Structures are given as structure tokens and as C-alpha cells.
Amino acid sequence: MKKHLLLLALLTMVCLSASAQKKFSVYAVGFYNQENLFDTCHDVGKNDYDFLPNGSYHWDGFKYSHKLHNMAKVLADMGTDVLPNVGCAFIGMSEVENDKVLTDLCNQESLKARGFKFCHIEGPDRRGIDCALIYNPSLFTVKDVHLYPYVQELAKDSAFKTRGFLTVSGTLAGEDVKVIVCHLPSRFSGSFYRESGGRQVKALKDSLLRQNPECKIFVMGDMNDDPTDKSMHEALSAKEEVDMVGPGDMYNPWYNVLTKEGTGTLSYQGSWNLFDQIVMTPNLLNKKGERNYSTLKFWKNQIFRRDYLFQTEGNYKGTPKRTTGGGVWLDGYSDHLPVVVYLVKEQKQ
């Protein structure tokens, strides 16, 4: 027998008990690294030359249109395992170039059919890749968008520039929700920079909670670190068990996915990493023995998988099918897999 018996009608989950019938609404939120979602034009001041028609990737209109179609397909499919034809209320993204690619993405038929819109603020990254958030306005209402810069704790490199923290405030299921979308510095930068990023995100999260202790906060992104690394487990204080989460901590449901299930969102030299994470504040949790769904609560999480997202042959069989590999255009998707979190809220009778 399945662990959870669900009858889904759009966003409704009906749970039957011996004494009464209760109805619950289910919502999905996600994150997906777009792996170089560039247009074919040069942005002044950005090192995007590889993604021009005469660049190393020979990035032309044909490849760009295929990339848009492929990414929109995945984004539209995310969350549909539980919510067919509905999908995610909002999805954080990394590695998008500008407003143009987001406009083109949301105009793809699979996203346009649901009315998806986007939030984006141009950042300082030298390559020109930013974080963004797309959302279904029938499910999530945006109130405010702000980009908080990444600030060096030590002046090690005055020329160092990287992505900031895109923070979107809005309403989901009638509740105040804030989303911090991150793309922490690369592995080439050294762990110090990612640990610094974790501390900065924690400070931002704490500040937002001081302004409104009732708001539900999600931190999501490509952390370039696993849940077990210091940037996540110590600097951000994202804990692996619900009962370990204190008032100043966050919950990281991906820790045990990596350490106990041995799987992740990207593969490197035959091993899985889980860099793509969504972590949440304690007010989204039911502690052990609690069954309070009067407000939004975490239900479950998944690494989103479809057969089309994987290589089916060759040396990289079984790994994410990316757009380009070994200098060859593969007409794929991303070197990362998407992640989804499901939330539940009891409907008022």
C-alpha cells in the first residue's frame, strides 16, 4: 500500500480518516539550473563570446530555439508527478543571461499556456549569468523583488564579482512567502567563498524573519556544494533532520538523499553530487508527532527525473543529458537535474 493515499483534483488532496473527511491543497515549488541559457547577441560588458554565432559553441538561432523549447518542457513538467496539468507555483533558476531569454522562455507554448511570468534583476557576474524566478500568477502573487549583492568578507580579490541573492516576496496559499534564489561561487573559487555566501544568506534570512516572524522562507539554488559541506551545514545551518532544526536553523531534506540514497543532481567522474537544493525555515515543518496543517507545511521532496533528461548511450550513459558535451551539440537540457518540494495546507471547511 502506498505511504500516502491521495485523491488529487487540481490542487486538492483529500485525506480520509475514521471520523471525518479533511481536504488539503498541495503546492509544488522547484529549482533548476538552466546550464547556459544565453541568447545569440553580445551583452556589453559581459564575457558571453562563447555563446555567439562565431563563438566556440557556434551558438545560433537554431540551437537557441531548441534550448528554449527543451528547458520549457522540463520546467512545465516539474511537479506534475503529483499535480498533473498544474506543476509548480514557482521555480528558481540559475545560469540565465538576461530579461530577453526569460521573455523568450515564458513565451514557449508549454509555459505560456499556464501564464508563467518571471522575476529577474541584472547582476554583476562577469559571464553574465544570473538567477531568476518564474512563477504561475494564478498560484503565486509577487509583491517585491530585490537583488542583495554578494559581499566579500575579506578583500582577497578586488575584481571578484559573482551572482547576488535574488529575493522575491509574495503570497502563496494566502501566506507570506519569501524565496532567496542563489548560485554560490564555483568550485574553482575555493570553499571560503561559498561558506561566506552561506553566512550572508543566513544573515539575510534572519533579517527577513525579524521583519515578519510568520513569513515562510525558502532558500534555493545551485550551491556548488553538497548538503554535507560547511557552506550549507554550518554557515547556513541547514540541518538534516526535522527534530534537529532550532529557531535559527533551516531544514535541508536533501542531506539524506545524498548520504543515504547515494544519488544527486549532477554527476562527476562517476559519482553524484547534490548541489541543487531547496531548504526552508522551521515554520514550514511539523515536528515529530505533530499534524498541524492549518498553515503551509513541508510534505515531501524529489529530484525530478524523466527518461529524456538522461544520456542513453556512450561514456556518459545514465548522467544528465546536457546541451553540449565534449564540444558536440547534444540538443539536451542541463548538466543538472531539477529538484521539487511539495507543500500541504488544510482547506477551511
HELIX and SHEET records of a PDB file:
HELIX    1   1 TYR A   49  PHE A   51  5                                   3    
HELIX    2   2 GLY A   61  ASP A   77  1                                  17    
HELIX    3   3 ASP A   99  CYS A  106  1                                   8    
HELIX    4   4 GLU A  109  LYS A  112  1                                   4    
HELIX    5   5 ARG A  187  SER A  189  5                                   3    
HELIX    6   6 SER A  191  GLN A  211  1                                  21    
HELIX    7   7 LYS A  230  LYS A  230  1                                   1    
HELIX    8   8 SER A  231  ALA A  235  3                                   5    
HELIX    9   9 VAL A  242  MET A  244  5                                   3    
HELIX   10  10 TYR A  255  THR A  259  1                                   5    
HELIX   11  11 PRO A  282  LEU A  284  5                                   3    
HELIX   12  12 ASP A  307  LEU A  309  5                                   3    
SHEET    1   A 6 LEU A   8  ALA A   9  0                                        
SHEET    2   A 6 THR A  12  LEU A  16 -1                                        
SHEET    3   A 6 GLN A  21  LEU A  37 -1                                        
SHEET    4   A 6 PHE A  90  VAL A  96  1                                        
SHEET    5   A 6 ASP A 130  TYR A 135 -1                                        
SHEET    6   A 6 LYS A 117  HIS A 120 -1                                        
SHEET    1   B 5 LEU A   8  ALA A   9  0                                        
SHEET    2   B 5 THR A  12  LEU A  16 -1                                        
SHEET    3   B 5 GLN A  21  LEU A  37 -1                                        
SHEET    4   B 5 VAL A 339  GLU A 346 -1                                        
SHEET    5   B 5 LYS A 297  ILE A 303 -1                                        
SHEET    1   C 5 PHE A 140  TYR A 148  0                                        
SHEET    2   C 5 PHE A 165  LEU A 172 -1                                        
SHEET    3   C 5 GLU A 175  HIS A 183 -1                                        
SHEET    4   C 5 LYS A 216  ASP A 222  1                                        
SHEET    5   C 5 ASP A 276  MET A 280 -1                                        
SHEET    1   D 2 ALA A 238  LYS A 239  0                                        
SHEET    2   D 2 MET A 250  TYR A 251  1                                        
SHEET    1   E 2 LEU A 266  TYR A 268  0                                        
SHEET    2   E 2 SER A 271  ASN A 273 -1                                        
SHEET    1   F 2 THR A 324  GLY A 325  0                                        
SHEET    2   F 2 VAL A 328  TRP A 329 -1                                        
END                                                                             
